[in-house]
Amino acid sequence: MFWHNGEFGQGEEWVVSFKTTAARYAELETHLIEYHEWKNPEVTAVPLARASAAYVEWVERVTAKKVADDG
């Protein structure tokens, strides 16, 4: 159920989660908004409060411009 453009409606909506660094967020946001079919999609960010060093290193590595393919 939703309220959009002054009308009540019912439909299917998806929640998608992406992981990136603060340095790459603006680029991801721009891409999502540019290619989304809606004029004003919900694109929000939730900062990571804590994480293991290994996980942070993985996110930084896989979101780098050149990605290592070792998992």
Jmol script that loads the backbone (N, CA, C; Angstrom):
load data "model"
ATOM      1  N   MET A   1       0.845  -1.161   0.000  1.00  0.00           N
ATOM      2  CA  MET A   1       0.000   0.000   0.000  1.00  0.00           C
ATOM      3  C   MET A   1       0.895   1.231   0.000  1.00  0.00           C
ATOM      4  N   PHE A   2       0.512   2.239  -0.769  1.00  0.00           N
ATOM      5  CA  PHE A   2       1.329   3.438  -0.824  1.00  0.00           C
ATOM      6  C   PHE A   2       0.482   4.650  -1.198  1.00  0.00           C
ATOM      7  N   TRP A   3       1.027   5.801  -0.935  1.00  0.00           N
ATOM      8  CA  TRP A   3       0.445   7.071  -1.320  1.00  0.00           C
ATOM      9  C   TRP A   3       1.427   7.725  -2.272  1.00  0.00           C
ATOM     10  N   HIS A   4       0.999   8.007  -3.513  1.00  0.00           N
ATOM     11  CA  HIS A   4       1.904   8.559  -4.510  1.00  0.00           C
ATOM     12  C   HIS A   4       1.130   9.482  -5.443  1.00  0.00           C
ATOM     13  N   ASN A   5       1.700  10.649  -5.708  1.00  0.00           N
ATOM     14  CA  ASN A   5       1.066  11.632  -6.598  1.00  0.00           C
ATOM     15  C   ASN A   5      -0.383  11.912  -6.219  1.00  0.00           C
ATOM     16  N   GLY A   6      -0.636  12.007  -4.915  1.00  0.00           N
ATOM     17  CA  GLY A   6      -1.979  12.337  -4.441  1.00  0.00           C
ATOM     18  C   GLY A   6      -2.979  11.200  -4.512  1.00  0.00           C
ATOM     19  N   GLU A   7      -2.517   9.997  -4.746  1.00  0.00           N
ATOM     20  CA  GLU A   7      -3.422   8.859  -4.858  1.00  0.00           C
ATOM     21  C   GLU A   7      -2.952   7.700  -3.986  1.00  0.00           C
ATOM     22  N   PHE A   8      -3.926   6.990  -3.451  1.00  0.00           N
ATOM     23  CA  PHE A   8      -3.664   5.786  -2.685  1.00  0.00           C
ATOM     24  C   PHE A   8      -3.563   4.633  -3.673  1.00  0.00           C
ATOM     25  N   GLY A   9      -2.592   3.756  -3.477  1.00  0.00           N
ATOM     26  CA  GLY A   9      -2.445   2.642  -4.400  1.00  0.00           C
ATOM     27  C   GLY A   9      -1.953   1.385  -3.723  1.00  0.00           C
ATOM     28  N   GLN A  10      -1.954   0.337  -4.478  1.00  0.00           N
ATOM     29  CA  GLN A  10      -1.468  -0.956  -4.013  1.00  0.00           C
ATOM     30  C   GLN A  10      -0.592  -1.534  -5.113  1.00  0.00           C
ATOM     31  N   GLY A  11       0.543  -2.079  -4.733  1.00  0.00           N
ATOM     32  CA  GLY A  11       1.433  -2.636  -5.729  1.00  0.00           C
ATOM     33  C   GLY A  11       2.596  -3.344  -5.075  1.00  0.00           C
ATOM     34  N   GLU A  12       3.469  -3.847  -5.903  1.00  0.00           N
ATOM     35  CA  GLU A  12       4.637  -4.565  -5.430  1.00  0.00           C
ATOM     36  C   GLU A  12       5.828  -3.615  -5.403  1.00  0.00           C
ATOM     37  N   GLU A  13       6.590  -3.693  -4.352  1.00  0.00           N
ATOM     38  CA  GLU A  13       7.781  -2.860  -4.221  1.00  0.00           C
ATOM     39  C   GLU A  13       8.907  -3.723  -3.685  1.00  0.00           C
ATOM     40  N   TRP A  14      10.135  -3.432  -4.108  1.00  0.00           N
ATOM     41  CA  TRP A  14      11.297  -4.217  -3.703  1.00  0.00           C
ATOM     42  C   TRP A  14      12.235  -3.358  -2.877  1.00  0.00           C
ATOM     43  N   VAL A  15      12.885  -3.964  -1.916  1.00  0.00           N
ATOM     44  CA  VAL A  15      13.946  -3.321  -1.152  1.00  0.00           C
ATOM     45  C   VAL A  15      15.244  -4.014  -1.557  1.00  0.00           C
ATOM     46  N   VAL A  16      16.212  -3.231  -2.012  1.00  0.00           N
ATOM     47  CA  VAL A  16      17.488  -3.760  -2.463  1.00  0.00           C
ATOM     48  C   VAL A  16      18.589  -3.116  -1.637  1.00  0.00           C
ATOM     49  N   SER A  17      19.562  -3.904  -1.259  1.00  0.00           N
ATOM     50  CA  SER A  17      20.663  -3.408  -0.446  1.00  0.00           C
ATOM     51  C   SER A  17      21.974  -3.516  -1.229  1.00  0.00           C
ATOM     52  N   PHE A  18      22.709  -2.419  -1.287  1.00  0.00           N
ATOM     53  CA  PHE A  18      24.028  -2.390  -1.910  1.00  0.00           C
ATOM     54  C   PHE A  18      25.053  -2.051  -0.837  1.00  0.00           C
ATOM     55  N   LYS A  19      26.237  -2.585  -0.967  1.00  0.00           N
ATOM     56  CA  LYS A  19      27.327  -2.263  -0.050  1.00  0.00           C
ATOM     57  C   LYS A  19      28.391  -1.495  -0.823  1.00  0.00           C
ATOM     58  N   THR A  20      28.827  -0.362  -0.269  1.00  0.00           N
ATOM     59  CA  THR A  20      29.882   0.423  -0.887  1.00  0.00           C
ATOM     60  C   THR A  20      30.580   1.229   0.190  1.00  0.00           C
ATOM     61  N   THR A  21      31.581   1.978  -0.202  1.00  0.00           N
ATOM     62  CA  THR A  21      32.286   2.845   0.732  1.00  0.00           C
ATOM     63  C   THR A  21      31.720   4.261   0.632  1.00  0.00           C
ATOM     64  N   ALA A  22      32.003   5.079   1.636  1.00  0.00           N
ATOM     65  CA  ALA A  22      31.568   6.480   1.603  1.00  0.00           C
ATOM     66  C   ALA A  22      32.141   7.187   0.377  1.00  0.00           C
ATOM     67  N   ALA A  23      33.366   6.832   0.020  1.00  0.00           N
ATOM     68  CA  ALA A  23      34.018   7.449  -1.131  1.00  0.00           C
ATOM     69  C   ALA A  23      33.319   7.118  -2.453  1.00  0.00           C
ATOM     70  N   ARG A  24      32.664   5.978  -2.538  1.00  0.00           N
ATOM     71  CA  ARG A  24      32.007   5.552  -3.785  1.00  0.00           C
ATOM     72  C   ARG A  24      30.499   5.765  -3.771  1.00  0.00           C
ATOM     73  N   TYR A  25      29.928   6.237  -2.631  1.00  0.00           N
ATOM     74  CA  TYR A  25      28.479   6.361  -2.519  1.00  0.00           C
ATOM     75  C   TYR A  25      27.874   7.286  -3.591  1.00  0.00           C
ATOM     76  N   ALA A  26      28.438   8.462  -3.774  1.00  0.00           N
ATOM     77  CA  ALA A  26      27.849   9.424  -4.717  1.00  0.00           C
ATOM     78  C   ALA A  26      27.746   8.827  -6.127  1.00  0.00           C
ATOM     79  N   GLU A  27      28.765   8.087  -6.523  1.00  0.00           N
ATOM     80  CA  GLU A  27      28.761   7.444  -7.839  1.00  0.00           C
ATOM     81  C   GLU A  27      27.644   6.398  -7.938  1.00  0.00           C
ATOM     82  N   LEU A  28      27.479   5.607  -6.890  1.00  0.00           N
ATOM     83  CA  LEU A  28      26.412   4.600  -6.873  1.00  0.00           C
ATOM     84  C   LEU A  28      25.043   5.263  -6.895  1.00  0.00           C
ATOM     85  N   GLU A  29      24.851   6.283  -6.070  1.00  0.00           N
ATOM     86  CA  GLU A  29      23.571   6.994  -6.034  1.00  0.00           C
ATOM     87  C   GLU A  29      23.216   7.564  -7.401  1.00  0.00           C
ATOM     88  N   THR A  30      24.166   8.219  -8.034  1.00  0.00           N
ATOM     89  CA  THR A  30      23.940   8.788  -9.363  1.00  0.00           C
ATOM     90  C   THR A  30      23.514   7.711 -10.356  1.00  0.00           C
ATOM     91  N   HIS A  31      24.207   6.590 -10.341  1.00  0.00           N
ATOM     92  CA  HIS A  31      23.878   5.483 -11.255  1.00  0.00           C
ATOM     93  C   HIS A  31      22.465   4.952 -11.003  1.00  0.00           C
ATOM     94  N   LEU A  32      22.122   4.723  -9.737  1.00  0.00           N
ATOM     95  CA  LEU A  32      20.805   4.177  -9.413  1.00  0.00           C
ATOM     96  C   LEU A  32      19.685   5.115  -9.850  1.00  0.00           C
ATOM     97  N   ILE A  33      19.837   6.396  -9.581  1.00  0.00           N
ATOM     98  CA  ILE A  33      18.792   7.359  -9.952  1.00  0.00           C
ATOM     99  C   ILE A  33      18.701   7.505 -11.466  1.00  0.00           C
ATOM    100  N   GLU A  34      19.834   7.526 -12.142  1.00  0.00           N
ATOM    101  CA  GLU A  34      19.838   7.676 -13.599  1.00  0.00           C
ATOM    102  C   GLU A  34      19.135   6.521 -14.307  1.00  0.00           C
ATOM    103  N   TYR A  35      19.339   5.293 -13.819  1.00  0.00           N
ATOM    104  CA  TYR A  35      18.804   4.123 -14.512  1.00  0.00           C
ATOM    105  C   TYR A  35      17.510   3.564 -13.929  1.00  0.00           C
ATOM    106  N   HIS A  36      17.002   4.142 -12.856  1.00  0.00           N
ATOM    107  CA  HIS A  36      15.750   3.658 -12.268  1.00  0.00           C
ATOM    108  C   HIS A  36      14.574   4.154 -13.084  1.00  0.00           C
ATOM    109  N   GLU A  37      13.537   3.351 -13.198  1.00  0.00           N
ATOM    110  CA  GLU A  37      12.371   3.728 -14.006  1.00  0.00           C
ATOM    111  C   GLU A  37      11.528   4.818 -13.350  1.00  0.00           C
ATOM    112  N   TRP A  38      11.639   4.997 -12.061  1.00  0.00           N
ATOM    113  CA  TRP A  38      10.869   6.045 -11.374  1.00  0.00           C
ATOM    114  C   TRP A  38      11.612   7.365 -11.443  1.00  0.00           C
ATOM    115  N   LYS A  39      10.882   8.475 -11.377  1.00  0.00           N
ATOM    116  CA  LYS A  39      11.494   9.794 -11.403  1.00  0.00           C
ATOM    117  C   LYS A  39      12.206  10.113 -10.089  1.00  0.00           C
ATOM    118  N   ASN A  40      11.713   9.585  -8.991  1.00  0.00           N
ATOM    119  CA  ASN A  40      12.279   9.892  -7.682  1.00  0.00           C
ATOM    120  C   ASN A  40      12.333   8.632  -6.818  1.00  0.00           C
ATOM    121  N   PRO A  41      13.208   7.685  -7.155  1.00  0.00           N
ATOM    122  CA  PRO A  41      13.281   6.460  -6.358  1.00  0.00           C
ATOM    123  C   PRO A  41      13.877   6.741  -4.984  1.00  0.00           C
ATOM    124  N   GLU A  42      13.531   5.916  -4.022  1.00  0.00           N
ATOM    125  CA  GLU A  42      14.126   6.041  -2.691  1.00  0.00           C
ATOM    126  C   GLU A  42      15.535   5.458  -2.731  1.00  0.00           C
ATOM    127  N   VAL A  43      16.517   6.313  -2.600  1.00  0.00           N
ATOM    128  CA  VAL A  43      17.908   5.895  -2.516  1.00  0.00           C
ATOM    129  C   VAL A  43      18.448   6.506  -1.227  1.00  0.00           C
ATOM    130  N   THR A  44      18.743   5.662  -0.260  1.00  0.00           N
ATOM    131  CA  THR A  44      19.209   6.135   1.038  1.00  0.00           C
ATOM    132  C   THR A  44      20.475   5.386   1.433  1.00  0.00           C
ATOM    133  N   ALA A  45      21.176   5.939   2.412  1.00  0.00           N
ATOM    134  CA  ALA A  45      22.399   5.306   2.899  1.00  0.00           C
ATOM    135  C   ALA A  45      22.307   5.123   4.412  1.00  0.00           C
ATOM    136  N   VAL A  46      22.796   3.999   4.871  1.00  0.00           N
ATOM    137  CA  VAL A  46      22.878   3.710   6.297  1.00  0.00           C
ATOM    138  C   VAL A  46      24.346   3.465   6.608  1.00  0.00           C
ATOM    139  N   PRO A  47      24.958   4.338   7.401  1.00  0.00           N
ATOM    140  CA  PRO A  47      26.386   4.147   7.682  1.00  0.00           C
ATOM    141  C   PRO A  47      26.630   2.906   8.534  1.00  0.00           C
ATOM    142  N   LEU A  48      27.757   2.282   8.301  1.00  0.00           N
ATOM    143  CA  LEU A  48      28.156   1.100   9.048  1.00  0.00           C
ATOM    144  C   LEU A  48      28.830   1.564  10.341  1.00  0.00           C
ATOM    145  N   ALA A  49      28.235   1.245  11.471  1.00  0.00           N
ATOM    146  CA  ALA A  49      28.780   1.688  12.752  1.00  0.00           C
ATOM    147  C   ALA A  49      30.006   0.885  13.161  1.00  0.00           C
ATOM    148  N   ARG A  50      29.956  -0.424  12.939  1.00  0.00           N
ATOM    149  CA  ARG A  50      31.067  -1.294  13.309  1.00  0.00           C
ATOM    150  C   ARG A  50      31.116  -2.474  12.362  1.00  0.00           C
ATOM    151  N   ALA A  51      32.326  -2.986  12.154  1.00  0.00           N
ATOM    152  CA  ALA A  51      32.510  -4.179  11.321  1.00  0.00           C
ATOM    153  C   ALA A  51      33.909  -4.713  11.563  1.00  0.00           C
ATOM    154  N   SER A  52      34.080  -5.983  11.273  1.00  0.00           N
ATOM    155  CA  SER A  52      35.413  -6.573  11.426  1.00  0.00           C
ATOM    156  C   SER A  52      36.353  -5.963  10.388  1.00  0.00           C
ATOM    157  N   ALA A  53      37.613  -5.933  10.709  1.00  0.00           N
ATOM    158  CA  ALA A  53      38.615  -5.392   9.791  1.00  0.00           C
ATOM    159  C   ALA A  53      38.611  -6.157   8.475  1.00  0.00           C
ATOM    160  N   ALA A  54      38.445  -7.474   8.541  1.00  0.00           N
ATOM    161  CA  ALA A  54      38.441  -8.290   7.326  1.00  0.00           C
ATOM    162  C   ALA A  54      37.252  -7.937   6.432  1.00  0.00           C
ATOM    163  N   TYR A  55      36.097  -7.699   7.015  1.00  0.00           N
ATOM    164  CA  TYR A  55      34.918  -7.336   6.232  1.00  0.00           C
ATOM    165  C   TYR A  55      35.105  -5.967   5.578  1.00  0.00           C
ATOM    166  N   VAL A  56      35.597  -4.997   6.335  1.00  0.00           N
ATOM    167  CA  VAL A  56      35.831  -3.657   5.793  1.00  0.00           C
ATOM    168  C   VAL A  56      36.823  -3.728   4.635  1.00  0.00           C
ATOM    169  N   GLU A  57      37.863  -4.513   4.789  1.00  0.00           N
ATOM    170  CA  GLU A  57      38.849  -4.675   3.717  1.00  0.00           C
ATOM    171  C   GLU A  57      38.197  -5.282   2.481  1.00  0.00           C
ATOM    172  N   TRP A  58      37.322  -6.255   2.678  1.00  0.00           N
ATOM    173  CA  TRP A  58      36.622  -6.888   1.558  1.00  0.00           C
ATOM    174  C   TRP A  58      35.752  -5.874   0.819  1.00  0.00           C
ATOM    175  N   VAL A  59      34.968  -5.089   1.541  1.00  0.00           N
ATOM    176  CA  VAL A  59      34.109  -4.081   0.903  1.00  0.00           C
ATOM    177  C   VAL A  59      34.958  -3.081   0.129  1.00  0.00           C
ATOM    178  N   GLU A  60      36.029  -2.617   0.733  1.00  0.00           N
ATOM    179  CA  GLU A  60      36.902  -1.666   0.042  1.00  0.00           C
ATOM    180  C   GLU A  60      37.494  -2.276  -1.225  1.00  0.00           C
ATOM    181  N   ARG A  61      37.872  -3.544  -1.148  1.00  0.00           N
ATOM    182  CA  ARG A  61      38.484  -4.216  -2.299  1.00  0.00           C
ATOM    183  C   ARG A  61      37.481  -4.434  -3.418  1.00  0.00           C
ATOM    184  N   VAL A  62      36.291  -4.920  -3.096  1.00  0.00           N
ATOM    185  CA  VAL A  62      35.334  -5.250  -4.162  1.00  0.00           C
ATOM    186  C   VAL A  62      34.602  -4.033  -4.717  1.00  0.00           C
ATOM    187  N   THR A  63      34.711  -2.906  -4.045  1.00  0.00           N
ATOM    188  CA  THR A  63      34.097  -1.688  -4.594  1.00  0.00           C
ATOM    189  C   THR A  63      35.131  -0.758  -5.215  1.00  0.00           C
ATOM    190  N   ALA A  64      36.363  -1.214  -5.274  1.00  0.00           N
ATOM    191  CA  ALA A  64      37.422  -0.423  -5.910  1.00  0.00           C
ATOM    192  C   ALA A  64      37.207  -0.379  -7.424  1.00  0.00           C
ATOM    193  N   LYS A  65      37.818   0.575  -8.079  1.00  0.00           N
ATOM    194  CA  LYS A  65      37.690   0.678  -9.540  1.00  0.00           C
ATOM    195  C   LYS A  65      38.203  -0.583 -10.230  1.00  0.00           C
ATOM    196  N   LYS A  66      39.314  -1.125  -9.746  1.00  0.00           N
ATOM    197  CA  LYS A  66      39.832  -2.396 -10.264  1.00  0.00           C
ATOM    198  C   LYS A  66      39.597  -3.439  -9.180  1.00  0.00           C
ATOM    199  N   VAL A  67      38.808  -4.435  -9.495  1.00  0.00           N
ATOM    200  CA  VAL A  67      38.407  -5.438  -8.512  1.00  0.00           C
ATOM    201  C   VAL A  67      39.273  -6.682  -8.631  1.00  0.00           C
ATOM    202  N   ALA A  68      39.807  -7.102  -7.494  1.00  0.00           N
ATOM    203  CA  ALA A  68      40.526  -8.382  -7.460  1.00  0.00           C
ATOM    204  C   ALA A  68      39.489  -9.499  -7.509  1.00  0.00           C
ATOM    205  N   ASP A  69      39.736 -10.548  -8.216  1.00  0.00           N
ATOM    206  CA  ASP A  69      38.742 -11.600  -8.395  1.00  0.00           C
ATOM    207  C   ASP A  69      38.956 -12.790  -7.464  1.00  0.00           C
ATOM    208  N   ASP A  70      39.575 -12.571  -6.334  1.00  0.00           N
ATOM    209  CA  ASP A  70      39.852 -13.678  -5.425  1.00  0.00           C
ATOM    210  C   ASP A  70      38.828 -13.787  -4.298  1.00  0.00           C
ATOM    211  N   GLY A  71      37.619 -13.292  -4.511  1.00  0.00           N
ATOM    212  CA  GLY A  71      36.531 -13.495  -3.563  1.00  0.00           C
ATOM    213  C   GLY A  71      36.475 -12.534  -2.473  1.00  0.00           C
TER     214      GLY A  71
END
end "model"
wireframe off; spacefill off
backbone 0.3
color backbone group
